[in-house]
Amino acid sequence: MIPLVKTFIPERKELMPALERELYSGYIATGDTVSLFEQNFGTLIENENFIALNSGSAALHIALCLAGIEPGDEVISTPMTAEPTNTVIAQTGAKIVWADVDPKTGLISPNSIRSKITERTKAIVVVHYAGMVCDMRAINAISQASNIPVIEDDAHALLAQFEGKPIGSNSAFTCFSFQAIKQMTTVDGGGIAVKDPSLVSEAKRLRWFGLDKGVSRLGNDIKRIGYKYAMNNVTAAMGLVQIDHVEGNVGSCILNGRYYDERLLGISGVTTVPYYADTKPSYWLYTMKVDRRDDFIRAMRARGIESSPLHHRSDTHSVFSNSRCDLPGLDEWYSNYVHIPCGWWVGDEEREKIVEAVRAGW
Ligand SMILES: *Cc1c(COP(=O)(O)O)cnc(C)c1O
């Protein structure tokens, strides 16, 4: 079976010496290796204001803290995502207000965002779902006009682009995840890139209980409660090795994705997804719409190919029942979107086989 997701672990002879050195270095907590990882990852995403954390969820939480979100505030978000995007918002006590998605792409609809803004709206969370990039031109214009910060959840879209630059420096906050099945993994891990450099020290305090690591423990005074969110040196050592492979791996995803974009065009029962102006997806998963999805998934499985919609819409979970509203765009999208394998483990032969399997019908 060609899987939809797979964990990339660099070869033993490359990874193990790096991990071993770190483990026996005498300092495995948050230290110089984390700083080096921050520098290198910052270079990769073209934003040096990057703070490494222990998960993508922590990154989202710190973004919401930096945006000053408090109980009673409203945060506009998308239901078409992995659940942590929204459980973290709920954790702050803010009310989630769902924006609908564009039924052609499954990505948050700028028009819907605009219609959901109230005087209580304090942040807009957008997700570059499956590696496709949201309509950032329109979303930037809304953010500027309303003065509401945007938090980009980039857990699915490492090295995807907007206006020729990797996602990471466009909005006030960009959040990354290095969880096991993401485009780059440190087993678990994450990080936040901020646009305003003056927020870096606050972010660093928030990841360490509210303490300032640059001041002696006894000289510290916690003024705002922080969390246990920092990345450690062992994880960072793994991240440094992963960085050496990430452009190659994501590059393979992109080549496969573009191949599908061309080869799946015009096949009966398949509708490919259009991409927004000035955006380039990084194809963590390949996404399309198919008629009679259950039949499609069954036929692909019989041909040795895993396919699935993968994610549950967030808005129908009981914990989010206060936020329920009509989302006709999502209803339309949710009924027939599907993912097919597209990652670095899909070689020329496999992708050819996948196209042939789709072409054969279901
Ligand atoms: C994985 C993921 C997260 C959370 O990341 P963790 O590192 O698992 O905490 C957030 N948002 C999306 C869209 C994700 O897929």
PDBQT file of the ligand as one rigid body, heavy atoms in Angstrom, charges set to zero:
ROOT
HETATM    1  C1  LIG A 401      -0.096  19.040  13.591  1.00  0.00    +0.000 C 
HETATM    2  C2  LIG A 401      -0.927  20.277  13.576  1.00  0.00    +0.000 A 
HETATM    3  C3  LIG A 401      -0.931  21.200  14.616  1.00  0.00    +0.000 A 
HETATM    4  C4  LIG A 401      -0.332  20.939  15.953  1.00  0.00    +0.000 C 
HETATM    5  O1  LIG A 401       0.931  20.575  15.969  1.00  0.00    +0.000 OA
HETATM    6  P1  LIG A 401       1.541  19.685  17.156  1.00  0.00    +0.000 P 
HETATM    7  O2  LIG A 401       2.994  19.840  16.905  1.00  0.00    +0.000 OA
HETATM    8  O3  LIG A 401       1.045  18.284  16.963  1.00  0.00    +0.000 OA
HETATM    9  O4  LIG A 401       1.095  20.262  18.449  1.00  0.00    +0.000 OA
HETATM   10  C5  LIG A 401      -1.602  22.399  14.450  1.00  0.00    +0.000 A 
HETATM   11  N1  LIG A 401      -2.276  22.659  13.327  1.00  0.00    +0.000 NA
HETATM   12  C6  LIG A 401      -2.343  21.784  12.314  1.00  0.00    +0.000 A 
HETATM   13  C7  LIG A 401      -3.107  22.154  11.096  1.00  0.00    +0.000 C 
HETATM   14  C8  LIG A 401      -1.687  20.554  12.411  1.00  0.00    +0.000 A 
HETATM   15  O5  LIG A 401      -1.779  19.668  11.411  1.00  0.00    +0.000 OA
ENDROOT
TORSDOF 0
